[in-house]
């Protein structure tokens, strides 16, 4: 094999993954359907104030797990009864998390839900109230591990 062939072989080996990644990213081709989060990702740029949450529910900027509940939500009552144990289950990172409850009537959201909000006020995830709290805890721990904010 000549030097010219070796040169082009090395270039092709480097360019093929780049071209493949470009096609996957911009063409939405071959993107895996599997996700590791259990909640519903909220549209990027949604602020807590857009959903009617007060600007500052807590004094210190921390991650917030907010239960928005109505009076007729039985699964909300079940989650509400375990709010303290949920906060304890966060573990050593519990200083970075505030777990709160807000009445549905004080927000502009149309349904009962559990929301995760980052320290900058961005809404990150939404969960149905009937979800297993362990799944919320997994998502929260993953966010805390990956984030250096708050």
SULTA-V783922 format. One record per helix or strand. SS is the DSSP state (alpha for helix, beta for strand). FROM is the first residue (numbers start at 1). TO is the last residue. Records with the same first field share a line. If there is no record, write none. Layout:
SS = FROM-TO / FROM-TO
This chain:
alpha = 3-27 / 48-51 / 74-81 / 83-89 / 91-96 / 104-106 / 133-146
beta = 40-41 / 47-47 / 63-69 / 97-103 / 113-117 / 122-127
